[in-house]
């Protein structure tokens, strides 16, 4: 009976992630296809990826950059829209932009008897603009969630870790159950 239970649990570990991944991909494909009114499964998703790539290529030109500057100036004048637009833009830029903000992985000593430490990302190497000397700003993502906490810490309590930021994020968000990221040399 224990052997059958073991097989069942192993089957869950192998099946559930695959089924969830296929289901999410299917849901995204069909939702995008539905928005675009395309009846061929997946074509709407491919079309969307192509359009986003074309917008990125156009956004790299000088003419489009100046037009985007005007659009951003307009969006920055509208109170709620400004908050939504700039927050979304900053979040996207932090992960995939030219100025990646989650590039420096760190270990933060919370100073609670030197026993409690958290893993995070250095987002500002100085908190001087906040009027706090000798401090840094660290983002600490929560495990199994799309949220986190922003800490302003004395720089002496923050130790850089030489790890790939994507692998590091996966490690933290998974609650530490994925393999620890390989340290860079």
Secondary structure, DSSP 8 states (H G I E B T S, - for coil): -HHHHHHHHHHHHHHHHHHHHHHHHHHHHHHHHHHHT--STTHHHHHHHHHHHHHHHHHTSHHHHHHHHHHHHHHTTSHHHHHHHHHHHHHHHHHHSSS-SS-EEEEEE--STT--EEEEEEEES--GGGT-TTEEEEEEE-TTSS-EEEEEEEGGGEEEE-B-HHHHHHHHHTTT-S----B--
